[in-house]
Amino acid sequence: MDDRIQNLENEIRAIKERNLRVEADKAWETSSFRVFTLCATTYVVAAYALYVIGVGNFFLSALVPTAGFFLSVQTLPAIKRWWIRRYHEKSF
């Protein structure tokens, strides 16, 4: 009986640890810090690429892919909710 209780306690501990990891991953995926970091990285890489290929006004031109990325990140949660609703409707 003690072994069974110990096994259950270990399973509960493992589930709690997994939940903490999942919550941390979810927090990262939805954080403003992540979006800002990815937008800044996109801007720097785009500006450098445009500079290398000789595009005039490359700093301004780099805003286009950055804005596109930002808009796509902002619309993905809505698209995800729509997809989940449709997925669950088909499941039942």
ChimeraX commands (.cxc) that place a marker at each C-alpha (Angstrom):
marker #1 position 0.00,0.00,0.00 radius 0.5
marker #1 position 2.85,2.41,0.82 radius 0.5
marker #1 position 4.42,1.73,-2.59 radius 0.5
marker #1 position 1.15,2.52,-4.30 radius 0.5
marker #1 position 0.80,5.82,-2.41 radius 0.5
marker #1 position 4.42,6.68,-3.20 radius 0.5
marker #1 position 3.82,5.95,-6.91 radius 0.5
marker #1 position 0.71,8.16,-6.89 radius 0.5
marker #1 position 2.62,10.97,-5.19 radius 0.5
marker #1 position 5.41,10.66,-7.79 radius 0.5
marker #1 position 2.87,10.79,-10.62 radius 0.5
marker #1 position 1.20,13.86,-9.13 radius 0.5
marker #1 position 4.59,15.56,-8.72 radius 0.5
marker #1 position 5.46,14.75,-12.35 radius 0.5
marker #1 position 2.12,16.16,-13.54 radius 0.5
marker #1 position 2.64,19.37,-11.53 radius 0.5
marker #1 position 6.15,19.80,-12.97 radius 0.5
marker #1 position 4.83,19.25,-16.49 radius 0.5
marker #1 position 2.04,21.78,-15.89 radius 0.5
marker #1 position 4.60,24.36,-14.77 radius 0.5
marker #1 position 6.62,23.81,-17.96 radius 0.5
marker #1 position 3.49,24.05,-20.12 radius 0.5
marker #1 position 2.39,27.25,-18.36 radius 0.5
marker #1 position 5.84,28.78,-18.81 radius 0.5
marker #1 position 5.85,27.85,-22.52 radius 0.5
marker #1 position 2.38,29.35,-22.97 radius 0.5
marker #1 position 3.42,32.53,-21.14 radius 0.5
marker #1 position 6.45,32.87,-23.44 radius 0.5
marker #1 position 4.39,32.26,-26.58 radius 0.5
marker #1 position 1.91,35.00,-25.67 radius 0.5
marker #1 position 4.34,37.50,-24.12 radius 0.5
marker #1 position 4.82,41.01,-25.46 radius 0.5
marker #1 position 8.53,40.63,-24.79 radius 0.5
marker #1 position 8.70,37.72,-27.30 radius 0.5
marker #1 position 6.80,39.69,-29.95 radius 0.5
marker #1 position 9.00,42.77,-29.45 radius 0.5
marker #1 position 12.19,40.70,-29.60 radius 0.5
marker #1 position 11.11,38.95,-32.78 radius 0.5
marker #1 position 10.03,42.23,-34.38 radius 0.5
marker #1 position 13.37,43.85,-33.50 radius 0.5
marker #1 position 15.27,40.87,-34.87 radius 0.5
marker #1 position 13.17,40.87,-38.05 radius 0.5
marker #1 position 13.83,44.59,-38.51 radius 0.5
marker #1 position 17.59,44.31,-38.03 radius 0.5
marker #1 position 17.92,41.30,-40.35 radius 0.5
marker #1 position 15.69,42.88,-43.01 radius 0.5
marker #1 position 17.54,46.21,-42.82 radius 0.5
marker #1 position 20.89,44.44,-43.18 radius 0.5
marker #1 position 19.68,42.31,-46.10 radius 0.5
marker #1 position 18.25,45.35,-47.87 radius 0.5
marker #1 position 21.48,47.27,-47.27 radius 0.5
marker #1 position 23.55,44.41,-48.71 radius 0.5
marker #1 position 21.48,44.23,-51.88 radius 0.5
marker #1 position 21.65,48.00,-52.30 radius 0.5
marker #1 position 18.08,49.09,-51.62 radius 0.5
marker #1 position 17.82,52.82,-51.08 radius 0.5
marker #1 position 16.29,53.89,-47.79 radius 0.5
marker #1 position 16.76,50.39,-46.36 radius 0.5
marker #1 position 15.88,51.47,-42.80 radius 0.5
marker #1 position 12.40,52.54,-43.90 radius 0.5
marker #1 position 11.99,49.57,-46.23 radius 0.5
marker #1 position 12.78,47.16,-43.38 radius 0.5
marker #1 position 9.58,48.27,-41.68 radius 0.5
marker #1 position 7.51,46.41,-44.29 radius 0.5
marker #1 position 8.49,42.83,-43.33 radius 0.5
marker #1 position 8.53,43.81,-39.66 radius 0.5
marker #1 position 4.98,45.18,-39.86 radius 0.5
marker #1 position 3.90,42.06,-41.74 radius 0.5
marker #1 position 5.34,39.84,-39.04 radius 0.5
marker #1 position 3.76,41.91,-36.28 radius 0.5
marker #1 position 0.33,41.82,-37.93 radius 0.5
marker #1 position 0.55,38.07,-38.48 radius 0.5
marker #1 position 1.44,37.50,-34.82 radius 0.5
marker #1 position -1.51,39.63,-33.73 radius 0.5
marker #1 position -4.01,37.78,-35.92 radius 0.5
marker #1 position -2.80,34.26,-35.09 radius 0.5
marker #1 position -4.62,34.02,-31.73 radius 0.5
marker #1 position -7.92,34.83,-33.45 radius 0.5
marker #1 position -7.23,32.34,-36.22 radius 0.5
marker #1 position -6.24,29.72,-33.63 radius 0.5
marker #1 position -9.51,30.19,-31.73 radius 0.5
marker #1 position -11.47,29.89,-34.99 radius 0.5
marker #1 position -9.59,26.73,-35.98 radius 0.5
marker #1 position -10.10,25.13,-32.55 radius 0.5
marker #1 position -13.84,25.83,-32.70 radius 0.5
marker #1 position -14.06,24.25,-36.16 radius 0.5
marker #1 position -11.89,21.31,-35.13 radius 0.5
marker #1 position -14.06,20.58,-32.10 radius 0.5
marker #1 position -17.27,20.89,-34.15 radius 0.5
marker #1 position -15.98,18.22,-36.53 radius 0.5
marker #1 position -14.95,15.96,-33.63 radius 0.5
marker #1 position -18.47,15.69,-32.23 radius 0.5
marker link #1:1,2 radius 0.2
marker link #1:2,3 radius 0.2
marker link #1:3,4 radius 0.2
marker link #1:4,5 radius 0.2
marker link #1:5,6 radius 0.2
marker link #1:6,7 radius 0.2
marker link #1:7,8 radius 0.2
marker link #1:8,9 radius 0.2
marker link #1:9,10 radius 0.2
marker link #1:10,11 radius 0.2
marker link #1:11,12 radius 0.2
marker link #1:12,13 radius 0.2
marker link #1:13,14 radius 0.2
marker link #1:14,15 radius 0.2
marker link #1:15,16 radius 0.2
marker link #1:16,17 radius 0.2
marker link #1:17,18 radius 0.2
marker link #1:18,19 radius 0.2
marker link #1:19,20 radius 0.2
marker link #1:20,21 radius 0.2
marker link #1:21,22 radius 0.2
marker link #1:22,23 radius 0.2
marker link #1:23,24 radius 0.2
marker link #1:24,25 radius 0.2
marker link #1:25,26 radius 0.2
marker link #1:26,27 radius 0.2
marker link #1:27,28 radius 0.2
marker link #1:28,29 radius 0.2
marker link #1:29,30 radius 0.2
marker link #1:30,31 radius 0.2
marker link #1:31,32 radius 0.2
marker link #1:32,33 radius 0.2
marker link #1:33,34 radius 0.2
marker link #1:34,35 radius 0.2
marker link #1:35,36 radius 0.2
marker link #1:36,37 radius 0.2
marker link #1:37,38 radius 0.2
marker link #1:38,39 radius 0.2
marker link #1:39,40 radius 0.2
marker link #1:40,41 radius 0.2
marker link #1:41,42 radius 0.2
marker link #1:42,43 radius 0.2
marker link #1:43,44 radius 0.2
marker link #1:44,45 radius 0.2
marker link #1:45,46 radius 0.2
marker link #1:46,47 radius 0.2
marker link #1:47,48 radius 0.2
marker link #1:48,49 radius 0.2
marker link #1:49,50 radius 0.2
marker link #1:50,51 radius 0.2
marker link #1:51,52 radius 0.2
marker link #1:52,53 radius 0.2
marker link #1:53,54 radius 0.2
marker link #1:54,55 radius 0.2
marker link #1:55,56 radius 0.2
marker link #1:56,57 radius 0.2
marker link #1:57,58 radius 0.2
marker link #1:58,59 radius 0.2
marker link #1:59,60 radius 0.2
marker link #1:60,61 radius 0.2
marker link #1:61,62 radius 0.2
marker link #1:62,63 radius 0.2
marker link #1:63,64 radius 0.2
marker link #1:64,65 radius 0.2
marker link #1:65,66 radius 0.2
marker link #1:66,67 radius 0.2
marker link #1:67,68 radius 0.2
marker link #1:68,69 radius 0.2
marker link #1:69,70 radius 0.2
marker link #1:70,71 radius 0.2
marker link #1:71,72 radius 0.2
marker link #1:72,73 radius 0.2
marker link #1:73,74 radius 0.2
marker link #1:74,75 radius 0.2
marker link #1:75,76 radius 0.2
marker link #1:76,77 radius 0.2
marker link #1:77,78 radius 0.2
marker link #1:78,79 radius 0.2
marker link #1:79,80 radius 0.2
marker link #1:80,81 radius 0.2
marker link #1:81,82 radius 0.2
marker link #1:82,83 radius 0.2
marker link #1:83,84 radius 0.2
marker link #1:84,85 radius 0.2
marker link #1:85,86 radius 0.2
marker link #1:86,87 radius 0.2
marker link #1:87,88 radius 0.2
marker link #1:88,89 radius 0.2
marker link #1:89,90 radius 0.2
marker link #1:90,91 radius 0.2
marker link #1:91,92 radius 0.2
view
